[in-house]
Amino acid sequence: MEPAREDWLATLDELIAGDAVAFARLADLIQGHLARLRAYDLRDSWQDLVQEVVVALIRARQRGSIREPRAFVSYVGTVTRNKLYDWMQARRRPGNADSSGEPEAAAESVEAAREQIERRGPDMLLDLERGLLRLAEKQRRVLASIYLEGHTYEETSKRLGMPLGTVNRLQREGLRALRGHMGVEN
């Protein structure tokens, strides 16, 4: 017999209502994501990161951005990863008390991308514009909806009248094609 699946949206709603046990369950989920991200060296900061993620989840729920229970765990993983990367970037900035930091792969890739943009400057923006024009119409519409207009995958699916799986596939294929058009390694 398969164990019952956690109703994470209900857990988030319980937390919003002040349930401390709901906070502990969500904290466990977030810490699980931090473990999958192999952020063990930063374990002393996990509680701060958990709190930042929880605040982001509460705000997203109150805005109505979180509606699909099946996507909740993935959404938490994305928010956790983004908060971790933001924290790592802030830690590496000169002038921070803790700027020595470990040479984390994610922070290094962000720095490499930033250097490439600075080096190529306006040329990269032209390459991006040309690359977007070379995409298939559906790919371009999906990428514009998600990255330029800030819609979720679900919102994009509804707006464009496409199944969610199709939106995911077009996003993946569109990004891969765009990288190829821009000469960026996949």
DOROSE-401552 format. One record per residue: residue number from 0; x, y, z of N, C-alpha, C in turn. Coordinates in steps of 0.001 Angstrom, whole numbers, plus 500000, padded with zeros to 6 digits. Last residue first. Layout:
BEGIN
SITE    n      nu      nv      nw     cau     cav     caw      cu      cv      cw
SITE  NUM       X       Y       Z       X       Y       Z       X       Y       Z
...
REM end
This chain:
BEGIN
SITE    n      nu      nv      nw     cau     cav     caw      cu      cv      cw
SITE  185  525312  524284  475572  524191  523737  476353  524659  523032  477571
SITE  184  527082  527308  474842  527111  525872  475059  525935  525447  475900
SITE  183  525891  529671  472542  526164  529369  473938  526102  527866  474104
SITE  182  525124  530731  470101  526476  530185  470230  526873  529926  471660
SITE  181  522581  531498  469647  523457  532500  470257  524892  532010  470418
SITE  180  521412  529206  468684  521456  530390  467809  522432  531436  468336
SITE  179  521645  527600  470993  522353  527251  469752  522487  528439  468821
SITE  178  519924  528921  472721  521346  528801  473069  522164  528488  471817
SITE  177  517544  528503  471278  518044  529866  471490  519527  529849  471858
SITE  176  517237  525734  471497  517447  526343  470188  518032  527744  470310
SITE  175  516877  525553  474290  517984  524837  473650  518297  525458  472281
SITE  174  514551  527094  474596  515801  527516  475240  517007  526849  474592
SITE  173  512766  525500  473071  513032  526895  472708  514322  527404  473315
SITE  172  512702  523079  474481  513220  523109  473106  513591  524524  472679
SITE  171  511558  524046  476905  512846  523352  476889  513485  523426  475501
SITE  170  509135  525148  475948  510078  525965  476719  511468  525348  476651
SITE  169  507932  522934  474764  508292  524082  473925  509282  525001  474640
SITE  168  507550  521322  477076  508394  520861  475972  508854  522036  475109
SITE  167  505792  522929  478616  507097  522518  479147  508049  522108  478030
SITE  166  503626  523084  476815  504309  524312  477243  505703  523964  477764
SITE  165  502917  520395  476758  503377  521045  475527  504136  522326  475852
SITE  164  502050  520019  479388  503197  519260  478883  503785  519879  477621
SITE  163  499758  521659  479415  500921  522002  480230  502181  521282  479754
SITE  162  498269  522343  476177  498450  521504  477370  499741  521873  478096
SITE  161  497289  525697  475322  498129  524515  475092  498151  523662  476353
SITE  160  496323  528335  475291  495449  527223  474924  496210  525955  474586
SITE  159  497705  530463  476217  497995  530056  474849  497139  528885  474388
SITE  158  496662  530709  478811  496668  531862  477901  496825  531450  476447
SITE  157  497138  528141  479917  495773  528647  479749  495719  529772  478719
SITE  156  499962  528034  479817  499152  526976  479233  497735  527469  478945
SITE  155  500618  530261  481347  500982  530224  479930  500135  529196  479198
SITE  154  499728  529384  483827  499122  530571  483219  499405  530605  481715
SITE  153  501484  527213  484164  500040  526996  484139  499332  528170  483468
SITE  152  503966  528468  484242  503696  527496  483187  502190  527284  483043
SITE  151  503406  531990  484951  503778  530625  485326  503504  529706  484134
SITE  150  504735  534972  483430  503635  534056  483723  504177  532692  484144
SITE  149  506475  537041  482669  506498  536541  484039  505358  535611  484414
SITE  148  507012  538092  480216  505788  538549  480864  505653  538018  482285
SITE  147  509467  536885  479639  509311  538331  479464  508095  538872  480213
SITE  146  509232  534150  480328  510402  534927  480739  510239  536436  480600
SITE  145  506623  533201  479536  507255  532789  480787  508311  533794  481231
SITE  144  505992  534494  477099  505023  534455  478191  505688  534166  479532
SITE  143  508300  534015  475591  507897  535393  475902  506938  535415  477089
SITE  142  508225  531219  475383  509335  531876  476074  508976  533307  476462
SITE  141  505805  530934  473900  505946  530328  475236  507063  531024  476011
SITE  140  506409  532316  471530  505277  532743  472350  505384  532200  473776
SITE  139  508591  530797  470573  508776  532217  470887  507654  532714  471799
SITE  138  507333  528347  470106  508432  528441  471075  508618  529882  471523
SITE  137  505526  529094  468094  505024  528589  469382  506097  528671  470455
SITE  136  507307  529909  466004  506343  530842  466600  505863  530373  467971
SITE  135  510718  528907  466331  509365  528630  465853  508402  529531  466626
SITE  134  513336  531410  466234  512587  530328  466873  511250  530108  466174
SITE  133  514451  533661  465193  514681  532417  464461  513922  531234  465062
SITE  132  513966  535656  467004  513262  535730  465725  513398  534434  464926
SITE  131  515749  534920  469010  514311  534843  469264  513522  534850  467961
SITE  130  518172  535531  467730  517848  534150  468093  516365  533971  468343
SITE  129  518027  538318  467553  518051  537515  466326  517665  536068  466605
SITE  128  518110  538879  470326  516983  539315  469506  516900  538503  468220
SITE  127  520605  537764  470979  519385  537296  471632  518164  537652  470790
SITE  126  522314  539306  469415  522251  537861  469197  520973  537283  469794
SITE  125  521873  541778  470660  521500  541599  469264  521386  540118  468925
SITE  124  522949  541168  473153  521537  541536  473057  521045  541402  471619
SITE  123  525591  540709  472432  524810  539610  472975  523319  539921  472895
SITE  122  526389  543244  471622  526356  542156  470643  525513  540996  471139
SITE  121  526445  544746  473950  525357  544961  473005  525249  543847  471960
SITE  120  528447  542395  475650  527608  543583  475737  526483  543655  474726
SITE  119  530538  540664  475878  529872  540746  474580  528910  541915  474490
SITE  118  531383  541159  478520  532367  541107  477446  531704  541316  476078
SITE  117  529022  541016  479992  529804  542246  480006  530783  542299  478840
SITE  116  528313  538363  479420  527420  539450  479018  528185  540767  478972
SITE  115  530484  537027  480584  530241  536888  479152  529346  538008  478651
SITE  114  530173  537741  483262  531370  538177  482539  531164  538096  481035
SITE  113  527729  536423  483792  527811  537882  483923  529022  538421  483144
SITE  112  528533  533765  483462  527509  534337  482580  527567  535854  482612
SITE  111  530372  533575  485568  530819  533358  484187  529825  533952  483201
SITE  110  528681  533977  487775  529758  534930  487496  530241  534801  486049
SITE  109  527145  531672  487536  526492  532980  487453  527537  534041  487117
SITE  108  529103  529758  487948  528445  529807  486645  527703  531126  486456
SITE  107  529820  530302  490609  530811  530485  489553  530145  530569  488185
SITE  106  527512  529580  491915  527939  530979  491962  528946  531266  490866
SITE  105  527552  526815  491366  526453  527661  490902  526860  529127  490870
SITE  104  529909  525894  492624  529748  525782  491174  528660  526716  490658
SITE  103  531598  527805  495081  530449  526989  494703  530259  527030  493185
SITE  102  534139  528159  496763  533953  528350  495320  532842  527436  494809
SITE  101  532880  529521  499841  533461  528423  499101  533252  528677  497613
SITE  100  533619  532742  501405  532795  531712  500794  533546  530605  500099
SITE   99  534334  535452  501965  535331  534474  501520  534658  533315  500823
SITE   98  532438  537142  502979  532568  537078  501532  533603  536077  501053
SITE   97  531247  537864  505410  531488  536456  505124  531699  536265  503627
SITE   96  530875  540556  505436  531710  539986  506486  532095  538558  506164
SITE   95  531163  542113  502280  530388  541304  503217  531329  540682  504220
SITE   94  533013  543238  500615  532500  544062  501697  531622  543307  502662
SITE   93  531989  541674  497576  533015  542333  498376  532375  543207  499447
SITE   92  529797  538865  497602  530022  540277  497268  531105  540858  498155
SITE   91  529233  536334  498507  530470  536506  497742  530762  537961  497402
SITE   90  526749  536541  499677  527884  536174  500526  529218  536441  499823
SITE   89  525138  536964  497515  525285  538035  498500  526500  537782  499374
SITE   88  525373  534420  496301  525853  535615  495605  526073  536751  496590
SITE   87  524140  532832  498232  525545  532598  497895  526137  533811  497191
SITE   86  521543  533858  498154  522313  533946  499395  523802  533775  499107
SITE   85  520831  533156  495546  520857  534569  495945  521716  534754  497191
SITE   84  520957  530368  495825  521872  531046  494901  521972  532528  495230
SITE   83  518864  529999  497704  520225  529549  498000  521230  530277  497109
SITE   82  516683  530983  496270  517079  531650  497521  518508  531269  497905
SITE   81  516643  529084  494178  516861  530502  493892  517303  531269  495136
SITE   80  516132  526692  495602  517352  526842  494806  517658  528312  494554
SITE   79  513603  527337  496685  514739  527024  497561  516056  527216  496821
SITE   78  512075  527629  494376  512244  528780  495273  513450  528565  496176
SITE   77  512281  524979  493398  512759  526111  492601  513010  527334  493485
SITE   76  511087  523506  495479  512469  523238  495071  513062  524400  494293
SITE   75  508515  524556  495419  509332  524760  496620  510805  524524  496282
SITE   74  507762  523552  492916  507823  524997  493124  508699  525324  494337
SITE   73  507727  520814  493492  508671  521337  492499  508855  522842  492658
SITE   72  505619  520802  495307  506944  520344  495743  508015  520850  494773
SITE   71  503453  521800  493672  503934  522503  494857  505347  522097  495254
SITE   70  502175  520612  491603  503414  521319  491275  504072  521942  492510
SITE   69  499845  519579  492645  500840  518641  492105  502181  519314  491838
SITE   68  498281  521848  493313  498913  521047  494371  500010  520113  493850
SITE   67  498270  524926  491933  498313  523526  491517  499026  522676  492561
SITE   66  498593  527480  492876  497247  526929  492786  497252  525422  492540
SITE   65  500251  530245  493663  500328  528807  493905  498905  528266  493905
SITE   64  499512  532858  493290  500450  532262  492331  500567  530749  492488
SITE   63  498037  534345  495023  497313  533417  494162  498205  532750  493132
SITE   62  499179  535874  496897  499001  536494  495578  498176  535612  494653
SITE   61  499365  533991  498911  498464  535118  499105  498197  535859  497800
SITE   60  501344  532341  497819  499997  531803  498080  498992  532936  498224
SITE   59  503522  534094  497803  503031  533538  496538  501609  532994  496708
SITE   58  503829  534529  500579  503500  535653  499668  502922  535152  498349
SITE   57  504499  531933  501379  503300  532596  501918  502876  533734  501001
SITE   56  506896  531566  499964  505748  530695  499715  504452  531338  500204
SITE   55  508536  533524  501116  508239  533584  499681  507021  532731  499341
SITE   54  508623  532518  503748  508038  533844  503493  507667  533973  502016
SITE   53  509966  530116  503219  508604  530098  503777  507919  531443  503527
SITE   52  512457  531068  502353  511614  530296  501441  510172  530298  501933
SITE   51  513369  532315  504690  513196  533099  503460  512278  532379  502482
SITE   50  513491  530104  506425  512582  531212  506715  512334  532065  505475
SITE   49  515478  528607  505145  514136  528047  505318  513137  529176  505564
SITE   48  517670  530339  505458  517156  530046  504124  515736  529495  504198
SITE   47  517990  530198  508226  517712  531485  507590  517106  531276  506202
SITE   46  518562  527477  508481  517364  528032  509133  516985  529380  508530
SITE   45  520992  527188  507040  519757  526581  506557  518514  527191  507195
SITE   44  523444  528008  507854  522539  529041  507337  521194  528477  506884
SITE   43  524884  525796  508504  524658  526771  509571  523685  527865  509143
SITE   42  525226  524526  506040  524181  524063  506937  523885  525034  508076
SITE   41  526919  524770  503993  526210  525986  504399  525125  525679  505424
SITE   40  527809  522334  503294  528789  523257  503876  528131  524525  504420
SITE   39  525533  521232  502048  525921  520790  503391  526896  521759  504061
SITE   38  524016  521440  499743  524423  522663  500432  524864  522359  501857
SITE   37  522981  519753  497734  524299  519507  498342  524870  520759  499006
SITE   36  520449  519768  496915  521321  520761  496277  522756  520674  496809
SITE   35  519382  517978  498669  519528  517556  497266  520421  518520  496482
SITE   34  519380  519660  500924  520254  518480  500919  520461  517985  499482
SITE   33  517412  521457  500147  518782  521947  500381  519776  520790  500377
SITE   32  515224  519712  500106  515687  520325  498853  517116  520851  499007
SITE   31  515090  519197  502841  515318  518097  501904  515810  518610  500558
SITE   30  514430  521707  503753  515752  521177  504082  516096  519972  503214
SITE   29  511795  521769  502783  512786  522724  502268  514199  522229  502554
SITE   28  510606  519739  504333  510588  519675  502871  511678  520563  502284
SITE   27  511027  520759  506928  511629  519476  506535  511695  519340  505020
SITE   26  509450  523053  506760  510891  523196  506981  511612  521906  506589
SITE   25  506913  521892  506561  507454  522638  505419  508966  522816  505551
SITE   24  506784  520794  509160  506688  519929  507971  507257  520622  506744
SITE   23  506995  523125  510745  508013  522078  510863  507985  521151  509648
SITE   22  504648  524467  510002  505956  525076  509724  507049  524010  509756
SITE   21  502788  522705  511036  502837  522901  509582  504171  523532  509188
SITE   20  503237  523120  513713  503560  521802  513155  503647  521893  511628
SITE   19  502226  525685  514098  503676  525474  514208  504094  524127  513629
SITE   18  499796  527446  512452  500103  526102  512943  501614  525860  512926
SITE   17  498781  529830  511400  499539  529866  512643  499923  528514  513216
SITE   16  497693  530023  508916  496753  530154  510030  497454  530083  511382
SITE   15  499903  529422  507440  499405  530797  507380  498433  531064  508525
SITE   14  499933  526674  507992  501014  527542  508473  500559  529003  508502
SITE   13  497662  525883  506605  497705  525701  508061  498797  526590  508668
SITE   12  498524  526445  504010  497384  527196  504559  497333  527075  506082
SITE   11  500540  524522  503822  500881  525945  503739  499757  526801  504316
SITE   10  498938  522229  503995  499971  522466  505005  500373  523944  505012
SITE    9  497473  522502  501677  496765  522548  502958  497754  522823  504088
SITE    8  499568  522170  499900  498846  523448  499915  498062  523597  501214
SITE    7  500346  519553  500422  501236  520644  500782  500541  521996  500770
SITE    6  499304  516802  501470  498602  517905  500832  499345  519180  501227
SITE    5  501242  513921  500920  501043  515125  501732  500294  516171  500902
SITE    4  499818  510790  500121  500618  511949  499733  500247  513143  500598
SITE    3  500010  507788  501964  499220  508942  501517  500155  510099  501185
SITE    2  501957  505051  500702  501619  506018  501743  500847  507197  501155
SITE    1  500597  502155  499094  501367  503398  498969  500969  504373  500071
SITE    0  500837  498821  500000  500000  500000  500000  500886  501248  500000
REM end
